């Protein structure tokens, strides 16, 4: 079955109420407060979920218990006064709590803006597959890239309020690893999380017709090779129409990373763009997931872009 566009949530308006949750790692309080101030500057009303600043009593890399992290997200999503759910940070922990969520209740509550990346990839996949909702692969409230980089901030702000103004995405760094032009429905996120999710009970079994967007952090070239090889071996990349790569922060010398990408993806016979400008990078563009888009990778050195055929939000 070919991937179909997912249900898009409504764009935000001034005064919108946005819940901040921590589904993964523990959150630095000072960075959270700075991020909340940025949101307030956009005329949003951020509401911090009860357990965002929790730390697990034994596993200090988690933002509290699995049950409380899931409860925060569940209650925020099912609260009709909340217009969006924004993640505070990634880290690790979504795999532990994703199956504790009441997905029928989430589906019944309807689509909302949902933003995050890195470990949040697992939730992007779950919202797509279990609820049918489009989401945003974008910066998180208590992360340095959101706090410090103006382009990152403006990409998210424009997507939230004026999504038709940012339909064409891509920094000047973007180049064609494999030239061509492809159309498909966007999906993906952090490559290691996609590979870790594969084979679990509710995982994606086909991405035919999909435009894969991937990036990662601290995966040495040989580990990145293993991640992509696993996705290839299980057929997860069969029938995809193109690949847009973001950053590979701290994944080793980029020449080696490029060699792995070319070796593992170059033989698929589809366009592949590198360094589009999203993920764990100094600038993190907001990428809509679950929407039809066109990937342009001209072979003459022209600008490479990802252009959504509809605005990210309705």
C-alpha positions as CSV (number, residue, x, y, z in Angstrom):
1,X,0.0,0.0,0.0
2,X,1.3,3.5,-0.9
3,X,1.7,6.0,1.9
4,X,-1.2,8.4,2.0
5,X,-1.3,12.0,3.4
6,X,-2.2,12.2,7.1
7,X,-4.7,14.4,8.8
8,X,-3.2,17.8,9.5
9,X,-3.9,19.8,12.7
10,X,-5.0,23.4,12.6
11,X,-2.5,26.2,12.6
12,X,-2.0,28.2,15.8
13,X,-3.5,31.6,16.5
14,X,-2.2,34.3,18.9
15,X,-3.1,33.3,22.4
16,X,-3.1,29.5,21.7
17,X,-2.6,27.3,24.7
18,X,0.4,24.9,24.2
19,X,1.3,22.1,26.6
20,X,5.0,21.3,27.1
21,X,5.7,17.7,27.9
22,X,8.9,15.6,28.5
23,X,8.4,12.1,27.1
24,X,12.1,11.2,27.2
25,X,15.1,12.6,29.0
26,X,15.3,14.7,32.1
27,X,15.0,18.5,31.4
28,X,17.2,21.3,32.7
29,X,14.9,23.8,34.5
30,X,16.9,26.9,33.4
31,X,16.7,26.0,29.7
32,X,13.1,25.1,30.0
33,X,12.3,28.6,31.4
34,X,14.2,30.3,28.6
35,X,12.2,28.3,26.1
36,X,8.9,29.1,27.7
37,X,9.8,32.8,27.5
38,X,10.4,32.5,23.8
39,X,7.0,30.9,23.4
40,X,5.4,33.7,25.4
41,X,7.1,36.2,23.1
42,X,5.2,34.6,20.2
43,X,1.9,35.3,22.1
44,X,1.4,31.7,23.0
45,X,0.3,30.5,26.4
46,X,2.6,27.6,27.5
47,X,1.4,25.2,30.1
48,X,4.0,23.0,31.6
49,X,2.8,19.4,32.3
50,X,3.1,18.3,35.9
51,X,6.0,15.9,35.5
52,X,8.2,17.8,33.0
53,X,11.0,18.5,35.6
54,X,10.8,15.1,37.3
55,X,13.8,12.8,37.4
56,X,13.4,9.1,37.7
57,X,14.5,8.0,41.2
58,X,16.9,5.4,39.9
59,X,17.4,6.0,36.2
60,X,18.4,9.7,36.1
61,X,18.4,9.8,32.3
62,X,14.6,9.7,32.3
63,X,12.2,12.5,33.0
64,X,10.4,10.7,35.8
65,X,8.6,7.4,35.6
66,X,7.2,5.9,32.3
67,X,3.7,6.1,33.7
68,X,3.9,9.8,34.6
69,X,5.5,10.8,31.3
70,X,2.8,9.0,29.4
71,X,0.1,10.5,31.6
72,X,1.4,14.0,30.9
73,X,1.2,13.5,27.2
74,X,-2.2,11.7,27.3
75,X,-3.8,14.4,29.4
76,X,-2.4,17.2,27.4
77,X,-3.6,15.7,24.1
78,X,-7.1,14.9,25.5
79,X,-7.5,18.4,27.0
80,X,-9.8,20.3,24.6
81,X,-8.3,23.7,25.8
82,X,-4.8,22.7,24.5
83,X,-4.0,23.5,20.9
84,X,-0.5,22.0,20.6
85,X,1.8,19.7,22.4
86,X,5.5,20.6,22.3
87,X,8.3,18.4,23.6
88,X,10.8,19.8,26.0
89,X,13.7,17.7,24.8
90,X,14.6,14.3,23.4
91,X,17.2,12.0,25.0
92,X,15.9,8.5,25.7
93,X,12.7,7.0,27.0
94,X,9.8,7.1,24.4
95,X,10.2,3.4,23.6
96,X,9.4,2.8,27.3
97,X,6.2,4.8,27.4
98,X,4.7,4.8,23.9
99,X,2.6,1.6,24.6
100,X,1.2,3.1,27.8
101,X,-0.7,5.7,25.8
102,X,-4.4,5.3,25.1
103,X,-4.2,5.5,21.3
104,X,-8.0,5.1,20.7
105,X,-8.6,8.1,23.1
106,X,-5.9,10.1,21.3
107,X,-7.5,9.3,18.0
108,X,-10.9,10.3,19.3
109,X,-9.5,13.7,20.6
110,X,-8.4,14.5,17.1
111,X,-5.2,16.1,15.6
112,X,-3.1,18.7,17.4
113,X,0.2,20.3,16.6
114,X,2.9,18.0,17.9
115,X,6.6,19.0,17.7
116,X,9.8,17.2,18.5
117,X,12.7,15.2,17.1
118,X,15.5,12.8,18.0
119,X,14.0,10.2,20.5
120,X,10.6,11.7,19.7
121,X,10.8,9.9,16.3
122,X,9.0,7.0,18.0
123,X,6.1,9.2,18.8
124,X,6.0,10.7,15.2
125,X,5.7,7.1,13.9
126,X,3.0,6.3,16.5
127,X,0.9,9.3,15.7
128,X,1.1,8.5,12.0
129,X,0.4,4.8,12.3
130,X,-1.9,4.6,15.3
131,X,-3.8,7.9,15.0
132,X,-3.4,9.0,11.4
133,X,-2.1,12.4,12.4
134,X,0.5,14.6,10.7
135,X,3.3,15.9,13.0
136,X,6.2,18.3,12.9
137,X,9.9,17.2,13.1
138,X,11.1,20.4,14.8
139,X,13.1,21.9,17.6
140,X,12.2,21.3,21.3
141,X,11.5,23.9,23.9
142,X,14.5,23.3,26.2
143,X,17.2,22.6,23.6
144,X,20.1,24.9,22.8
145,X,19.3,25.1,19.1
146,X,15.9,26.5,19.8
147,X,17.2,28.9,22.4
148,X,20.2,30.2,20.3
149,X,19.5,30.0,16.6
150,X,17.3,32.6,15.0
151,X,16.7,30.6,11.8
152,X,15.5,27.6,13.8
153,X,13.2,29.8,15.8
154,X,11.7,31.5,12.8
155,X,11.2,28.2,10.9
156,X,9.1,26.9,13.8
157,X,7.2,30.1,14.4
158,X,6.3,30.5,10.7
159,X,5.2,26.9,10.5
160,X,3.0,27.3,13.5
161,X,1.3,30.5,12.5
162,X,1.9,31.0,8.7
163,X,2.6,27.5,7.3
164,X,2.0,28.5,3.7
165,X,5.0,30.8,3.9
166,X,7.5,28.0,4.6
167,X,6.4,25.3,2.2
168,X,9.9,25.2,0.5
169,X,12.6,24.0,2.8
170,X,16.3,23.6,2.6
171,X,19.4,25.5,3.7
172,X,22.1,26.5,1.2
173,X,24.2,23.5,2.4
174,X,21.8,21.1,0.7
175,X,23.3,19.2,-2.2
176,X,22.4,16.2,-4.4
177,X,24.0,13.0,-3.4
178,X,21.9,11.3,-6.1
179,X,20.3,13.8,-8.5
180,X,16.6,13.6,-9.5
181,X,13.1,14.7,-8.5
182,X,10.7,12.7,-6.4
183,X,7.2,13.0,-5.0
184,X,5.9,11.3,-1.9
185,X,4.5,11.6,1.6
186,X,7.1,12.6,4.2
187,X,8.0,10.4,7.1
188,X,11.0,9.5,9.2
189,X,13.2,11.2,11.8
190,X,16.2,9.8,13.6
191,X,17.6,6.8,11.7
192,X,18.6,4.8,14.8
193,X,15.1,5.2,16.3
194,X,13.5,4.1,13.0
195,X,15.7,1.0,13.1
196,X,15.0,0.3,16.8
197,X,11.2,0.6,16.2
198,X,11.3,-1.9,13.3
199,X,9.8,-5.2,14.3
200,X,7.8,-3.9,17.3
201,X,4.1,-4.7,17.3
202,X,2.8,-1.4,15.9
203,X,5.8,-0.5,13.7
204,X,5.6,0.5,10.1
205,X,5.7,-2.4,7.7
206,X,5.7,-0.5,4.4
207,X,6.8,3.0,3.3
208,X,6.1,2.6,-0.4
209,X,5.6,6.0,-1.9
210,X,7.2,7.7,1.1
211,X,9.8,10.5,1.1
212,X,12.2,9.5,3.9
213,X,13.7,12.3,6.0
214,X,16.5,11.0,8.2
215,X,19.3,12.3,10.5
216,X,21.2,11.2,13.6
217,X,23.7,12.0,16.2
218,X,26.8,10.3,17.7
219,X,26.5,7.2,15.5
220,X,30.0,6.3,14.1
221,X,30.1,5.5,10.4
222,X,30.1,1.8,11.0
223,X,27.1,2.1,13.3
224,X,25.3,4.2,10.7
225,X,26.1,1.6,8.1
226,X,24.5,-1.0,10.4
227,X,21.4,1.1,11.0
228,X,20.8,1.7,7.3
229,X,21.7,-2.0,6.4
230,X,19.0,-3.2,8.9
231,X,16.4,-0.9,7.3
232,X,17.4,-2.2,3.9
233,X,17.4,-5.9,5.0
234,X,13.9,-5.8,6.5
235,X,12.5,-4.1,3.5
236,X,11.7,-0.8,5.3
237,X,13.0,1.2,2.4
238,X,11.4,-0.8,-0.4
239,X,9.4,1.5,-2.8
240,X,10.3,4.8,-1.2
241,X,10.6,7.6,-3.7
242,X,13.4,9.7,-2.3
243,X,15.6,10.5,0.8
244,X,16.3,13.9,2.4
245,X,19.2,13.8,4.8
246,X,19.6,16.3,7.6
247,X,22.6,16.5,10.0
248,X,24.9,13.8,11.2
249,X,26.3,15.6,14.2
250,X,29.3,13.8,15.9
251,X,28.9,10.8,13.6
252,X,32.6,11.0,12.5
253,X,34.3,12.8,9.6
254,X,31.6,13.8,7.2
255,X,33.5,12.3,4.2
256,X,33.1,8.9,5.9
257,X,29.4,9.6,6.6
258,X,28.8,10.6,3.0
259,X,30.6,7.4,1.8
260,X,28.2,5.4,4.0
261,X,25.1,7.3,2.7
262,X,26.2,6.9,-0.9
263,X,27.0,3.2,-0.4
264,X,23.8,2.3,1.4
265,X,21.3,4.6,-0.3
266,X,22.9,5.3,-3.7
267,X,21.9,2.0,-5.1
268,X,18.2,2.5,-4.5
269,X,17.8,4.4,-7.8
270,X,16.0,7.4,-6.2
271,X,17.0,11.0,-5.5
272,X,19.0,11.5,-2.3
273,X,19.7,15.0,-0.9
274,X,22.3,15.6,1.9
275,X,22.6,18.4,4.5
276,X,19.1,19.8,3.9
277,X,19.2,21.5,7.4
278,X,17.2,19.6,10.0
279,X,17.9,17.5,13.1
280,X,20.8,17.7,15.5
281,X,22.5,20.7,13.8
282,X,23.3,24.3,14.5
283,X,20.2,25.2,12.5
284,X,17.1,22.8,12.7
285,X,14.4,23.6,10.2
286,X,10.9,22.3,11.0
287,X,9.9,19.5,8.6
288,X,6.3,18.4,8.3
289,X,5.7,14.7,8.5
290,X,2.8,13.0,6.8
291,X,2.3,15.5,4.0
292,X,2.7,15.2,0.2
293,X,6.0,16.8,-0.9
294,X,8.4,17.1,-3.8
295,X,12.2,16.6,-3.3
296,X,14.2,18.4,-5.9
297,X,17.9,17.4,-6.3
298,X,19.2,19.0,-9.4
299,X,22.4,17.4,-10.7
300,X,23.8,20.7,-12.0
301,X,24.7,22.1,-8.6
302,X,21.4,23.9,-8.3
303,X,19.6,24.4,-5.1
304,X,18.2,21.3,-3.5
305,X,14.8,21.7,-1.7
306,X,11.9,19.8,-0.1
307,X,8.6,21.5,-1.0
308,X,5.4,20.5,0.6
309,X,2.3,20.5,-1.7
310,X,0.1,21.7,1.1
311,X,0.9,23.9,4.2
312,X,2.1,21.9,7.2
313,X,-1.0,22.9,9.1
314,X,-4.5,23.5,8.0
